[in-house]
Amino acid sequence: MVVFDPLVAYLPAKVNSWQDQSLRGALAPLAGLAQEQGTAVLLIAHLNKGRDADPLRRLGGSIGLAAAARSLLLLARDPDDPEGEIGARRVLAHAKSNLGQLETSCAYRIEPKAVGNQVKAAHLKRPGRRG
């Protein structure tokens, strides 16, 4: 698996991420290489601040990224979190799948977790589960 986090950090300056043709042209060689090598590619993109009902339009930049993806997962604040904007609840939603049925959304809490002696990282924990 190859991960680009965030995708825009790896795009050349000449690529206009707001223009479908430009973005798809930049991603085409990557898609071809992934298929040739039998490798999964995970592209991380940030959500815009919009409240659009269509989750595919919540990605920053062109709709081309969502359109080119075979599967799309969105991780966002839980709009029903009683703590509002400062709350730790998140929802992971399967917004698109060209490969099968969409899966049910899952709720999580973001909690700090120690990794080694000095590093703290964000940890997604499903309510009612240990660890």
Backbone as CSV, one residue per row, in Angstrom:
resi,resn,N_x,N_y,N_z,CA_x,CA_y,CA_z,C_x,C_y,C_z
1,MET,0.838,-1.177,0.000,0.000,0.000,0.000,0.883,1.240,0.000
2,VAL,0.468,2.226,-0.771,1.151,3.513,-0.818,0.170,4.557,-0.295
3,VAL,0.615,5.400,0.648,-0.245,6.410,1.256,0.306,7.801,0.950
4,PHE,-0.564,8.691,0.477,-0.218,10.096,0.253,-1.030,10.927,1.241
5,ASP,-0.361,11.519,2.228,-1.045,12.245,3.302,-0.394,13.590,3.568
6,PRO,-1.076,14.646,3.178,-2.259,14.747,2.317,-1.845,14.742,0.847
7,LEU,-2.758,14.372,0.001,-2.481,14.271,-1.437,-1.914,15.567,-1.998
8,VAL,-2.494,16.705,-1.635,-2.077,17.979,-2.241,-0.607,18.297,-1.989
9,ALA,-0.018,17.736,-0.940,1.400,17.978,-0.665,2.303,17.302,-1.693
10,TYR,1.774,16.336,-2.433,2.562,15.589,-3.411,2.249,15.963,-4.851
11,LEU,1.303,16.854,-5.045,0.965,17.278,-6.407,1.903,18.392,-6.856
12,PRO,2.357,18.340,-8.098,3.177,19.441,-8.616,2.387,20.751,-8.596
13,ALA,3.093,21.871,-8.467,2.449,23.187,-8.405,1.603,23.469,-9.643
14,LYS,1.962,22.899,-10.785,1.207,23.158,-12.019,-0.152,22.453,-12.043
15,VAL,-0.384,21.502,-11.120,-1.664,20.801,-11.073,-2.668,21.655,-10.308
16,ASN,-3.795,21.929,-10.950,-4.867,22.687,-10.330,-5.848,21.699,-9.702
17,SER,-5.800,21.560,-8.370,-6.645,20.576,-7.690,-8.122,20.945,-7.748
18,TRP,-8.444,22.156,-8.197,-9.835,22.579,-8.344,-10.370,22.315,-9.747
19,GLN,-9.502,21.824,-10.643,-9.913,21.556,-12.026,-9.874,20.055,-12.269
20,ASP,-11.022,19.485,-12.585,-11.169,18.047,-12.753,-10.144,17.459,-13.723
21,GLN,-10.007,18.056,-14.902,-9.096,17.532,-15.917,-7.648,17.548,-15.436
22,SER,-7.244,18.604,-14.763,-5.876,18.719,-14.262,-5.595,17.657,-13.190
23,LEU,-6.538,17.487,-12.280,-6.356,16.512,-11.199,-6.349,15.088,-11.732
24,ARG,-7.290,14.775,-12.589,-7.329,13.415,-13.154,-6.079,13.115,-13.986
25,GLY,-5.588,14.121,-14.710,-4.355,13.933,-15.484,-3.166,13.625,-14.592
26,ALA,-3.111,14.261,-13.427,-2.010,14.008,-12.484,-2.131,12.632,-11.829
27,LEU,-3.351,12.164,-11.624,-3.569,10.882,-10.940,-3.502,9.674,-11.870
28,ALA,-3.695,9.880,-13.173,-3.734,8.766,-14.135,-2.472,7.906,-14.098
29,PRO,-1.256,8.486,-14.112,-0.062,7.637,-14.062,0.024,6.830,-12.761
30,LEU,-0.420,7.422,-11.660,-0.413,6.726,-10.372,-1.382,5.545,-10.404
31,ALA,-2.554,5.749,-10.967,-3.531,4.663,-11.076,-2.982,3.526,-11.950
32,GLY,-2.342,3.887,-13.046,-1.749,2.872,-13.919,-0.651,2.082,-13.231
33,LEU,0.218,2.775,-12.514,1.298,2.107,-11.780,0.737,1.186,-10.697
34,ALA,-0.282,1.652,-9.968,-0.887,0.828,-8.913,-1.484,-0.445,-9.497
35,GLN,-2.164,-0.312,-10.634,-2.757,-1.490,-11.256,-1.672,-2.449,-11.755
36,GLU,-0.638,-1.893,-12.375,0.466,-2.715,-12.886,1.165,-3.476,-11.762
37,GLN,1.350,-2.818,-10.621,2.071,-3.417,-9.500,1.155,-4.179,-8.529
38,GLY,-0.153,-4.096,-8.713,-1.085,-4.753,-7.801,-1.038,-4.128,-6.414
39,THR,-0.924,-2.805,-6.369,-0.754,-2.082,-5.115,-1.959,-1.187,-4.848
40,ALA,-2.386,-1.145,-3.594,-3.448,-0.220,-3.199,-2.846,1.158,-2.973
41,VAL,-3.597,2.188,-3.319,-3.165,3.570,-3.095,-4.222,4.248,-2.228
42,LEU,-3.768,4.828,-1.138,-4.647,5.546,-0.218,-4.312,7.028,-0.308
43,LEU,-5.290,7.819,-0.741,-5.103,9.260,-0.858,-5.858,9.928,0.281
44,ILE,-5.167,10.737,1.062,-5.785,11.470,2.165,-6.042,12.895,1.695
45,ALA,-7.260,13.356,1.866,-7.631,14.730,1.517,-8.453,15.291,2.667
46,HIS,-8.353,16.574,2.871,-9.103,17.219,3.944,-10.483,17.616,3.453
47,LEU,-11.429,17.638,4.373,-12.777,18.086,4.052,-12.836,19.602,4.076
48,ASN,-13.673,20.158,3.216,-13.896,21.600,3.280,-14.872,21.899,4.418
49,LYS,-15.058,23.153,4.716,-15.920,23.540,5.832,-17.399,23.593,5.454
50,GLY,-17.696,23.303,4.206,-19.083,23.342,3.749,-19.956,22.331,4.462
51,ARG,-21.240,22.518,4.356,-22.212,21.616,4.975,-23.059,20.935,3.900
52,ASP,-22.479,20.755,2.718,-23.193,20.165,1.586,-23.739,18.792,1.973
53,ALA,-24.951,18.511,1.551,-25.567,17.221,1.853,-24.881,16.075,1.105
54,ASP,-24.258,16.372,-0.029,-23.557,15.358,-0.811,-22.140,15.215,-0.255
55,PRO,-21.819,14.083,0.394,-20.499,13.934,1.007,-19.353,13.987,0.005
56,LEU,-19.601,13.660,-1.252,-18.535,13.704,-2.252,-18.092,15.135,-2.540
57,ARG,-18.936,16.093,-2.222,-18.595,17.503,-2.420,-17.935,18.122,-1.188
58,ARG,-17.697,17.321,-0.153,-17.036,17.829,1.045,-15.517,17.807,0.927
59,LEU,-14.999,17.134,-0.098,-13.548,17.110,-0.298,-13.093,18.451,-0.844
60,GLY,-11.967,18.938,-0.338,-11.399,20.172,-0.874,-10.957,19.959,-2.305
61,GLY,-11.144,20.960,-3.155,-10.729,20.856,-4.545,-11.850,20.341,-5.430
62,SER,-11.465,19.804,-6.572,-12.402,19.346,-7.587,-13.143,18.087,-7.146
63,ILE,-14.356,17.918,-7.649,-15.109,16.676,-7.459,-14.386,15.516,-8.148
64,GLY,-13.395,15.843,-8.987,-12.639,14.832,-9.713,-11.947,13.819,-8.813
65,LEU,-11.507,14.234,-7.641,-10.856,13.289,-6.725,-11.850,12.236,-6.273
66,ALA,-13.020,12.669,-5.839,-14.042,11.715,-5.405,-14.514,10.859,-6.576
67,ALA,-14.616,11.468,-7.752,-15.073,10.729,-8.930,-14.056,9.666,-9.352
68,ALA,-12.769,9.961,-9.207,-11.721,9.022,-9.626,-11.544,7.871,-8.633
69,ALA,-11.894,8.095,-7.377,-11.702,7.069,-6.346,-12.649,5.895,-6.563
70,ARG,-12.178,4.697,-6.262,-13.025,3.508,-6.332,-13.829,3.342,-5.049
71,SER,-13.257,3.802,-3.941,-13.929,3.738,-2.649,-13.565,5.004,-1.880
72,LEU,-14.533,5.544,-1.146,-14.300,6.792,-0.440,-14.831,6.684,0.982
73,LEU,-13.943,6.937,1.936,-14.311,6.988,3.350,-14.167,8.417,3.835
74,LEU,-15.126,8.889,4.603,-15.064,10.229,5.179,-15.038,10.102,6.700
75,LEU,-14.102,10.795,7.317,-14.038,10.870,8.778,-14.288,12.326,9.138
76,ALA,-15.344,12.571,9.901,-15.720,13.944,10.229,-16.300,14.001,11.642
77,ARG,-16.426,15.215,12.148,-17.061,15.415,13.446,-18.473,14.848,13.416
78,ASP,-18.890,14.301,14.534,-20.255,13.812,14.671,-21.169,15.011,14.877
79,PRO,-22.078,15.277,13.940,-22.944,16.446,14.095,-23.864,16.346,15.312
80,ASP,-24.022,15.139,15.867,-24.878,14.939,17.038,-24.091,14.900,18.348
81,ASP,-22.804,15.227,18.292,-21.984,15.230,19.508,-22.515,16.298,20.462
82,PRO,-22.926,15.914,21.684,-23.459,16.909,22.620,-22.435,17.979,23.017
83,GLU,-21.141,17.695,22.830,-20.107,18.671,23.157,-19.830,19.630,22.003
84,GLY,-20.552,19.467,20.899,-20.420,20.373,19.763,-19.050,20.330,19.115
85,GLU,-18.559,21.497,18.709,-17.293,21.626,17.972,-16.074,21.180,18.779
86,ILE,-16.158,21.195,20.095,-15.002,20.780,20.910,-15.062,19.302,21.277
87,GLY,-16.135,18.632,20.891,-16.317,17.227,21.227,-15.335,16.314,20.507
88,ALA,-15.168,15.117,21.051,-14.216,14.146,20.519,-14.873,13.083,19.637
89,ARG,-16.183,13.153,19.460,-16.859,12.136,18.659,-16.668,12.393,17.175
90,ARG,-16.436,11.312,16.433,-16.278,11.367,14.991,-17.126,10.258,14.359
91,VAL,-17.444,10.435,13.085,-18.181,9.429,12.321,-17.333,9.058,11.115
92,LEU,-17.160,7.749,10.901,-16.492,7.231,9.718,-17.586,6.687,8.804
93,ALA,-17.732,7.312,7.639,-18.798,6.934,6.713,-18.216,6.455,5.391
94,HIS,-18.770,5.388,4.875,-18.398,4.864,3.566,-19.284,5.577,2.553
95,ALA,-18.745,6.579,1.878,-19.528,7.468,1.025,-19.624,7.026,-0.426
96,LYS,-18.702,6.149,-0.853,-18.717,5.711,-2.249,-18.042,4.351,-2.343
97,SER,-18.577,3.501,-3.208,-17.919,2.232,-3.490,-18.282,1.763,-4.885
98,ASN,-17.279,1.640,-5.742,-17.477,1.053,-7.065,-17.258,-0.458,-7.008
99,LEU,-16.881,-0.959,-5.842,-16.469,-2.352,-5.722,-17.478,-3.224,-4.981
100,GLY,-18.510,-2.639,-4.418,-19.489,-3.403,-3.655,-20.435,-2.468,-2.929
101,GLN,-21.186,-3.031,-1.982,-22.138,-2.239,-1.229,-21.443,-1.296,-0.260
102,LEU,-22.117,-0.191,0.044,-21.625,0.717,1.067,-21.808,0.084,2.434
103,GLU,-20.831,0.279,3.289,-20.906,-0.239,4.653,-21.575,0.783,5.566
104,THR,-22.055,0.325,6.695,-22.698,1.180,7.686,-21.667,2.108,8.315
105,SER,-22.080,3.337,8.611,-21.191,4.296,9.272,-20.889,3.831,10.697
106,CYS,-19.720,4.249,11.195,-19.294,3.897,12.544,-18.983,5.165,13.329
107,ALA,-19.347,5.166,14.610,-19.032,6.298,15.485,-17.775,5.961,16.295
108,TYR,-16.936,6.971,16.496,-15.691,6.815,17.246,-15.482,8.017,18.146
109,ARG,-14.595,7.860,19.117,-14.096,8.969,19.926,-12.604,9.071,19.670
110,ILE,-12.099,10.286,19.586,-10.656,10.481,19.482,-10.122,10.612,20.895
111,GLU,-9.163,9.757,21.238,-8.550,9.777,22.562,-7.041,9.748,22.409
112,PRO,-6.324,10.378,23.336,-4.856,10.300,23.277,-4.396,8.909,23.690
113,LYS,-3.311,8.450,23.082,-2.759,7.140,23.416,-1.245,7.242,23.363
114,ALA,-0.594,6.711,24.385,0.868,6.723,24.426,1.414,5.683,23.461
115,VAL,2.428,6.098,22.713,3.145,5.200,21.801,4.604,5.299,22.217
116,GLY,5.110,4.264,22.829,6.471,4.344,23.356,6.495,5.210,24.603
117,ASN,7.653,5.795,24.894,7.819,6.573,26.122,7.452,8.042,25.974
118,GLN,7.566,8.615,24.776,7.431,10.060,24.651,6.338,10.539,23.698
119,VAL,5.889,9.701,22.819,4.977,10.149,21.768,3.531,9.858,22.168
120,LYS,2.674,10.871,22.011,1.239,10.669,22.169,0.614,10.817,20.788
121,ALA,-0.300,9.934,20.490,-0.948,9.948,19.179,-2.456,9.923,19.369
122,ALA,-3.174,10.318,18.330,-4.629,10.229,18.353,-5.025,8.779,18.127
123,HIS,-5.993,8.329,18.878,-6.463,6.949,18.807,-7.977,6.994,18.632
124,LEU,-8.493,6.298,17.627,-9.933,6.215,17.434,-10.461,5.024,18.211
125,LYS,-11.412,5.280,19.103,-11.963,4.222,19.941,-13.467,4.140,19.721
126,ARG,-13.942,2.944,19.421,-15.390,2.744,19.260,-16.033,2.725,20.626
127,PRO,-17.127,3.444,20.820,-17.804,3.440,22.116,-18.174,2.026,22.548
128,GLY,-17.965,1.750,23.829,-18.289,0.440,24.365,-17.235,-0.625,24.134
129,ARG,-16.095,-0.279,23.562,-15.030,-1.251,23.314,-13.796,-0.904,24.119
130,ARG,-13.059,-1.912,24.510,-11.800,-1.694,25.254,-10.665,-1.415,24.291
131,GLY,-9.630,-0.691,24.784,-8.405,-0.472,24.020,-8.585,0.535,22.984
